[in-house]
Amino acid sequence: MKIEYKSMLLGVLIGALGVFTILLIVGDVETEFSINTGNNIKDLNKNIDVSIEKNVEKDRVHTDVIVKASGDVTKEDIDKELDRLFKEHDINKKDSNINIDITING
C-alpha cells in the first residue's frame, strides 16, 4: 500500500481551511466543556424549607416567613432562596408587616 503524501497534505490543508472558514463565517463562538460525574457533595448536604403565611387582620396583611435550614447552608444560600421566593410570590421584603424567622441546624 503506497501512501501519497501530496494528496494527504492537500486533504489536511483543505480540511483546515474549511474549518477555519466555517468558524470565521459563524463568528465569535464561545464554547465551554465540563464533565460532571454526579452531584456535588456540598450541594447534597443543603436543605432549605420555607413556609410563607399571610394573615389578614383589620384590612392589614401580615406575612410570616419561617425558614428551617439544615446541612452546609450559608446565609447567602438562604438570602438567594428568599429573594427568589419573594419575587415569585410578589412580596416586598422591606415591608414593615413581614416577619422572617430563620432557624439553621448544622
Buried (B, 14 or more C-beta within 10 A) or exposed (E): EEEEEEEEEEEEEEEEEEEEEEEEEEEEEEEEEEEEEEEEEEEEEBEBEBEBEEEEEEEEEBBBBBBBBBBBBEEEBBEEBBEEBBEEEEBEBEEEEBEEEBEBEE
